[in-house]
C-alpha cells in the first residue's frame, strides 16, 4: 500500500514543482512583453510624425510651386517604407517570442495594421508631392483655398488618431473619425470649383487635373485615418464598426 502511494506522492511533488516554475516564469515574461509593446508603440508614433511632416511638406511644395521641395518629399517616402518594414518585423518577433494572447495579441496585430495604414498615407503624401512637382511650372488656375485647408486638417487628424491609439481611447477615435466628413466636404468643393475653372478655360485643364489628383490623395488620407479609428474602437470594445458608412 505504501509502495503504491510513493509514485502518487512523487507525481504530486513534480506537479507542485512545475506549478512553481510556471508561476516564477510569468512575472519574467510579462515585463519582456510590456517592453516590446512600448518599443513598438513608440516606433509607431515616430512613424506617424513622419507621415504628418510629409503631408505638410507636400502642401508647402504645392503652394510655393517648389519642384525641389516636392522631390525631397518623394524621396523621403522611402524612410516611411523602411519604418513600416522594420515595425512589421519587430511585431512578428514579439509575437513569436512572447506568445501574447487575448488583448495583447489583438493590440499587436492592430498596431501592425496601423503601420500599413501609415505607410499608405505616406504614399499618398508622396503622390501629392508628385502633383506639386508637375504643377510647379504653372501659375495656379485658382487660389489654393481648399487644398491647404484639407492638407492641414488631415495632418491634424493623423496626429489626433495617434493620440487616441496610445490610450486606446474609443471616444477620441470616434471624434477624429467624425472630422473626416469635413475632409470630404472640402474635397467635393475643390472638385466642383476646379471643374468650373477647367470648363472656363482649356488652358486650365492640365493644372486643374493635377489639383484634382492632389485633392483625391488628401481625401484618401482622411479615409485611412478612419480605418485606424475603427481599429481603436475594436480594441476598446471588441466590436467591428464602420465609422464612415
N, C-alpha and C positions, 0 to 999 in steps of 0.2 A: 504494500500500500504506500509505504514511504517512498519506494523507488519510483512509483508512478507519479507521485507528487513533485518530485525533483524537476522533471522536464517542464511541468507546468510553471513551477516557480522560476525556472530559468527563462522560460518564454516571457513571463511577466516582467522579469528583470530586463530582458532585452527590449521589450516594448517601452518600458519606462525610460531606458537609456535613449532609445530612438526619439521618443517624445521630447526628452530634454534637449537633444541635439537640434531638433527642428525648432523648438522654442528659442534656443540661443541663436539660430541662424536667421530667424525672421527679422529681429531688430537690425542685424547686419545688412540684410538685403534691402530693407526699406530706405535707408539713407542713400544707397547707391542709386536706387530708382528715383528718389527725390532729386538727387544731384543731377541725374541725367535729364529729368523733366525741366529743371531750372535752366540747364545749359541750352536745351532745345528751345525753350520759351524765349530766352534772351536772344538767341540767334534769329528766331522768327521776328522778334521786334526790330532787330537791326535790319533785317531784310525789308520789313515794312517801311522803315525810314528811308531806305534806298529807293524804294518804289515811289514814295511821296516826293522825294527830291527829284526823281526822274520826270515825274508829271509836271512839276513846276519849272524845271529846266526846259522841257519841251515847249511849254507855254511861252517862256521868255524868248526862246529862239523863234517861235512863230510870230509873236507880236513885234519883235525887233528885226525881223527878216534877216536873221543871223544864221547863215548856212554853216559856218564853222561850229557854232554852238550846237546846232542841230546834229551835226556829225558826231560831236562828243557824246551827246545823249545816245545816239545809235550805238556807238562803240561801247559805252558804259553798260549797255544792256547785258553784255556777257558776264559782268560781275554778279548780276542778279541770277543769271542762269547757273553760275558756279555755286552761288549760295544755296540755291534750291537743291542742286545735286548733293552738296555736302550735307545739308539738313536731312534729306531723304535717307542718305547712308547712315547718318547718326541715329535717326529714329529707328531704322531697321536693326542697328546694332543694339540699342537699348531694349527693344522688344525681344530680340533673340537671347540676350544675356540676362536680362532681369525678369523675363516672362511675366509681364504685368497682366492683370486680369481686371474684369469689370470696368469701373470708371477710369482707371489709369490707362487701360488699353484703348478705350474709346477716346480719351484725351489725346493720346499719342497719334492715333490714326487720324483724328480731326486736325491736329497740327500738320500732319503730312499733307492733308488735303488743302490746308491753308497755304502751305508753301507753293503748291501747284497754282492756286488762285493768284497769289502774289507774283509768281513768275509770269503768268499770263498778263497781269496788269502791267508788268514791266515791258512785255512785248507790245502792248497797246500804246504805252508811253513812247516807245521807240517808233511805232508807226506814226504817231502824231509828229514826232521829230522828222520823219521822212517826208511828211507832207509839208512841214515847215521849210525843209531844205528846198523842196520844189517850188514853194511859194516865194522864196527869198527874192528872186529877180522881179516879181510883180509888185506893183502898188496894190494895197488892199482894195478889193472891189467895193467894200463897205467897211465901216468901223467894226473892229473885233469886240463887240459888246458882249454877246452871249458866250463866246468861246473862252475868254479869260475867266468869266464867272463860273462856267462849267468846270474848267480845269481846277480852279481854286476850291470849288465845292467838292469835287471828287477826291482831291488831295486831303481835304479835311475829313472826308468820310473814311479814307484809309487810316488816318490817324485815330479817328474815333472808334473804328471797329477793332483796332489792335488793343486799345484800352479796354474795350468790353471783353476781348479774348483773355486778357491777363487775369481778370477777375471772374471769368465765366459769368458775366452779368447779362442775364436774359433781357432785362428791361432796357439797358443801354443798347444792346444789339438791335432790339426792335426799333428804338428811336433812330438809330443810324440808318437802318434799312428803310424806314419811312421817308427819309430825306431823298431817297432815290427818285421819288416822284418829282421832285424839283429838278433833278438832273434830266429826267425825261421831258419835262416842260421846256427847259432851256434848249434841249436838243430839237424838239419839234419846232420851236420858234426859229431857231437857227436855220433849220431845213427850209421852212416856208419862206423866210425873208431872203435867203441866199438864192433860192429858185427864182424869186421875183427879180432879183438883180441880174441873174443869168438870162432871163427872158428879155429883160430890157435892153441888154447889150451883148451880142455874141462874143465880144472880146472878154467878157467876164466868165465864160463857160469853163475855161481851163482852171483859173484860180478858184472859181466858185466850187468846182468839183473837189479841189483839194481841201477846201474848207469843210465841205460836207463829209469827206472821209475823216478829217480830224475830229469833227464833232461826233461821228459814229464811234470812233475808238474811245473817246472820253465817256460816251454813254455806256459802252461795254465795261469800262472800269467800274462804273456805278453798279452794274448788274453783278459783277464779281464780288463787290463789297457785300451785296445782299446775300450771295452764296455763303460767305463766311459768317454772316449774321445767322443764317439758318443752321450752320454747324454749331454755333454757340447755343442757340435755342435747344438743339438736340442734346448737347452736353448737359445743359441745365435741367431739362425736363424729360429727356428720353423720347421725345416726340419729334417726328419728322414733319416739318411745316413749310409751306410755300409762303414766303413773306412778300413776294412780289407777283401775285397772280395776274 
